[in-house]
Amino acid sequence: MAAGLVLGAVAILAALMLGRFHLTPGAAAATLLSPLTHDESITQAMRSVVFNVRLPRILLALAAGAGLAAAGAAFQAIFSNPLATPDTLGVSTGAAFGAVLGLLLGFDALAVQIASLVMGLAAVALVYAVSSIRGKTTVLMLILSGLVISAFFSALIALVKYAADPQDVLPAITFWLMGSMTGATMKTLLLGLPFIVIGCLVLYLLRWKLNALSLPAQEARALGLRLPQLRAIVIVASTMVSASIVSMCGLIGWVGLLIPHFVRLTIGSNNEYVLPASTLWGAIFVLACDTAARSAAQMEIPVCILTAVLGAPVFLLILRRGAAWRL
């Protein structure tokens, strides 16, 4: 955690410095503190780049990485499935369908974000409705229903792309689905960030109970836990986080799968520590990927490409390392 905090501070400073408008470490720090210091050497261009462009993007990358990693760790705990992610219950595809439908209908950025958030929450409500039999549901039914609803919304996304104008709307939809922090502003953050903070706070307060959710049902009940209610609270909190992130920056894969595994490999499987550590390292990972995406080439690279290019081989290394230890 200490190493993560230090690395996180370095990543934030690097994100403030790097870009087409390059800033030295001293200039970046001085610009960030200029509202307090009233430093007259800071130009209007420096303030505009830092406060209007880079700072909202940094905050969005930190929130997205932290939220996706926390939601991934929570889903893996409650489903006792190492491959569970925020996509398991169709949250991401539902939110993505809301966004692409808004783009097709010509909504403005704020309306697209609201439509995405609402559809993400509606997707999980639909999963619960489908999986419920006589008022009761099981983990297996939730996962299977989530896979079906996710496939359903994926088909709807394909239908929207087929109906979109190939000259204007389709490129916008395709670029949005690849995930990007380009449109980050303080206005978009004000709508989505509260849901991420509240959801992550709920997960953090319930982190020790996630260990009990990983136990067989009879053992968990013997500890006095109300499993259906607790599982529903965790799912709703994770859904709020995931849908808010998708509504602001599109689909970003691998974070919710890779980071919790990396954390468990380094500090163990106790969710009391896995959840906060995943939140920290997820924020660092996405911020580093986003900084590289906008600085490595003349044209910005969609951030989901970098998370996949880096995440897939690292995840394979983690799997091989874990298998070697077990053998």
N, C-alpha and C positions, 0 to 999 in steps of 0.2 A: 504494500500500500504506500509506503514511504517512497519507494522508487517510482511508483506510478504518479504520485503527486509531483515529484521533481520533473519527471518526463512530461507530464501534462503541462506544467508551466513553460517548459522549453518549447513544446508543440504550439502553445498559444502564441508565444513570442515569435516563433518562426512563421506562423500563419499571418501575423500582423505585418511581418517584414516582406515576405515573398510575394511576387506577382509582377505584372508589367510595370507598375509604379513601385520600384524597389525602395525600401526604407532600411536604414541601419538599425541595429538593436537599440541604440540610444535614442534615435529619432522616433522609433515605434513606441518605446516606453514613454518618451516625453509627450508624444501626441496623445496617447491614451490618458495621461494624467493632466493634460492641458486644461480641462475644465476646472480643476482644482488649483493648479499652479499659475494659470493665466500667462503662460510662457509666450512672449511676443515673437519668438523665433519660429513658431509653428505656423505654417502657411495655411490658407483656406483649403488648398488642394489636399494637403496632408490630412487635415481634419475630415474632409469629405470622404477620402479614400478609407480612412480608418473607421469612422463612425457610421457612414452610410453604406459602405460596401463590405468591408472585411469583418467588422465586429458582429453584425447580424448573422453573417455566414458562419463565423466561428461559433457563436451561440447555438445556431441551428445544428451544426455538425456535432457539437458536444452533447446537445440534448438528444439528437437522433441516435448517436452511438450508445449513450448511457441507457436510453429507454429500450432500444432493441436488445441489448445485452441482458438487461434486467428481465425483460419479458421472456427472452429465450431461456434464461436460467429458471424462471418460475414455471414455464411450461414443461421443461424437462423434469422438474421435481414433481409436479402434480400428476403428470402422466407416466412417471417412471420410465421415460423413453428418452434415450440420449439423442435421438434425431428430432425431437419435438422442437418447433420454432413458432414464432408468431403466425406463420402461414398455416399451422396445423388446423385451426378452426376457421380458415377462410377469411381472416381479418384483412390481410394485405390485399387479396384479390377483390374483396368487396369494396374496400376503400379505393382501390385503383379503378374499379368500374365506375364508382361515383365521380371520380375526377375526370376520366375520359368522356363520360356522358356529359359532364359540365362543359368540357372543351368542345364537344360536338355541337352543343346547343349555344355556344358563344358566350358562356358566362364569363364574368370578370374573375380576376385571380382570387379574390376573397370568396366569391360564390362557389368557385371550383373547390376551394379548401373546405367549405362548409358541406358541400355535397359529398365529398370524399369521406369526411368524418362521419356523417350521418349513415352512409352506406356501409362503412366498416362496422359500426355498432349494430346496424340492422342485420349484417351477415351473421354475426355471432348470435343474435336473438333468433335468427332463422335456424341456425345449427341446434340451439337448445330446443326449439319447438319440434324439429324433426326427430331429434334423439330421445325426446321424452315419451315414455310409454307408461300410461296410467299414472302420470304425474311423477315418474321416477326415471332416472337416466343412469348410465354407467360410463366409465371411462372409455371402454371399447366403442360404445355407441356414439359418444362425443367425437372420437377420432374419426370413425368411419363417416359420420354425418359431416364433419368438417372437410374431409376429402371430397365428398360429393358436392357440397356447396361451393368449395373452392373451384372444382372443375366447372360447375355451372356458371360462376362469375367469370372464369377464364373464357368460356365460350361467348358470354355476353361482351366481354372486352374485344374478342376477335370480331364479333358482329359490328360493334361500333367502329372499329378500324376499317372494316370492309365498307361501311356506309359513309365514312368520312371523306371529305374533299382531299384528293391526293396532292393537291398543290399547296394548301395552307394548313388545314386541320390535321391531316395524317402525320406530317413531320412533327408538329407540336405534340401530338399524342405519343408518338414513338420516342421522342426525346424525353418527355416527362416520365414515361414508363421505365426508362433506363436509370432514373434517379439523378437528381442534381440539386445543389444548394444555390443555384444561380439566382433564383427569385426571392431569396431571403431578405426580408425587411422587418423592421420592428413591428409593423402592423400585423404581418402574418404570424410573427412570434407571439404577439399578445393573444391571438386566438387559440393557437395550438399548445403553447408552452404550459399554461395552467393544467391542462389535462395530463401532460407528461409528468409534471411535478407531483400532482396529486396521486397518479397511478403508481409512480415509483416510490412515493412515501408510504402508500398502503402496502406495497410489496416489502419494503424495508421493515415496517413494523411487524409484518407477519413472517419474517425470514426464518425464525426458529421453528415455526409451525410447518414450514415446507419440508423439514426433515421428517416430521411425522406423516406428512402426506405421501412420502416415498415408501412408507412401510406398508405391509399388507393391511387390508381394510380392518380386520378384526383387531390387530395390534393397535392401529391408530384409534379405533373406538375405545379400546381399553384405556387410552390416555385421556379420555374425556373430550375428544374433539368431535364436533359435528361436521363430518366430512362433506356432505353435499353443500352446506352453507359456506364452509371455508373454501371449497373448490370453486364455488360460484363467485365469491369475492375476489379470489386471485385471478380468475378468468376475466372478470369485468375490469379489474384494474389493468391487467396486461392488454386487454382490448383497447381501453382508452389510450394507453401509451402508443400501441402499434398503429391504431387508426389515425391518431394525431400526427405521428411522424410521416406516414404515407401521404396524408393530406397536405403536408408542407413541402416534402421533397421527393415524393415518388417512391418507387420500390428500390430498396437497398438490401441486397441479400447477404448471406453468410455471417453477418454480425451476430445474430441471435443464436447461431449454431456454433460458430468457431470460438468466440470469446469465453463462454462458460466452460467449454472443454479445456481451453488453455489455462483458465484459472484453476479448475479442479486438478489439473496436472501439477500445478505449482504449489497449491496450498491445501489440497485435499477436498473432500466432498461435503463438508459441513456447510449447509446453506446459510448459516448465520454469518459466515465469512465470504462464501462464494458470491452471494448477491451484491454486497457493496463493492467487492473487488471487480466483479463483472461490470458493474456500472461505471467504475473508474476506467478500466482498460478498454471497454467498448467506446467510451467518449474519446480516448486517445487514438484508438484505431481509426475511427471514422474521420476525426479531424486530420490525422496524418494523410489518409487517403484523399480527402478533399483538397488539402493543400497541394499534394502531388498532382491531382487531377487538373488543377487550374494553373500550375506552374511548370509542369514538365514539358509542355508543347505549346505551340502558337495557338492552337485551338483547344478549348477545354474538353477534357475526356470525361464522359459520364462516370460518376463516382462508383456506380455498381459494377462497372467493368473492373476497376482496380480492386474492389473488395473481393470479387470473384477470382481474379488473377492471383492475388496474394492469399486469399482464404483457402482455396482448394488445395494447393500444395502443402500449406502449413497444417491444414486439417489432416491430410494424409500422414504427415510426419508425426502428428500427435497420436493418430490411431496406431501407427507402427510402434511408436515408443511405448504406448500403453500395452499393446499386445506383447512386446518384448519383456516388459516387466512382469506380466502375468505368467509368461512361459519361464 
